[in-house]
């Protein structure tokens, strides 16, 4: 068992008029590849980037990200 940063980014993008990863990346001053890696839980964002993502969706941080125990 390991802890991992999970997220609801894909769900939130789709709820926001089907926002693309590239559109989100532009809003948070990151690359689409970074957004893809975060969304796939392959990369944990910096605290600043996590707050920027939450701000884009108008959601509190804990509604976008979750630190959860997962199986490897």
N, C-alpha and C positions, 0 to 999 in steps of 0.2 A: 504494500500500500504506500502511496505517495500523495503529497499535497500538490495541487495544481491550480493555476489561475484559470477559471472558466469564465465564459462571457455569453451575453445575449446580443452581441453586435449584429449578427446576421438577421435575427428576428427584428431588431430595431430598425435596421436598414430597410427591410421589406415593408415595415409599417410606415416608413417615411417616404412614401411614393416610390418605393423600389430603388432607393439610393444605391448607387454602385460603390464598390470598394474605392474606385478612383475618385469619386466625388467626396467620399468621407476623407480620404487621404488628403485631398486638397484643402478641406476645411480644417484639418488638424496639423497641416504642414508636415506631412509624412509621405512616404511612398505607398503605392498600392500594394507592393510586396510586403511592406511592414504591416499594413492593415490585414492582409491575407494571413500572415503568420500569427498575428494576435487573435484573429477570428478563429483560426484552426487550433488555438491553444498550444501552438508550437513555440510561442514567444510571449513572455510576460512584459507588458508595457511599463515604462517608467511611470512613476506616480503622476508627473505632469501630463504625460500623454493620456493616461487613464482619465484624468480630470477633463482634459480637452474633449475626449470622446463622449464622456457623460454629458458634458455641456452642449455638444452638438445635438444630442437627442433630448435635452431638457430633463434629464433623469438624474437622480442621485447616484453616486458611485456604486452603491451596493445593489442597485437595480440593473447595472450593466455588468459588473464583475462580481465573482464569487471565488473565494479561496476554499477549495473543497478537497477532501480526502478522496482519492480515486485509486482504482486498480491500475497497475502499470501496463 
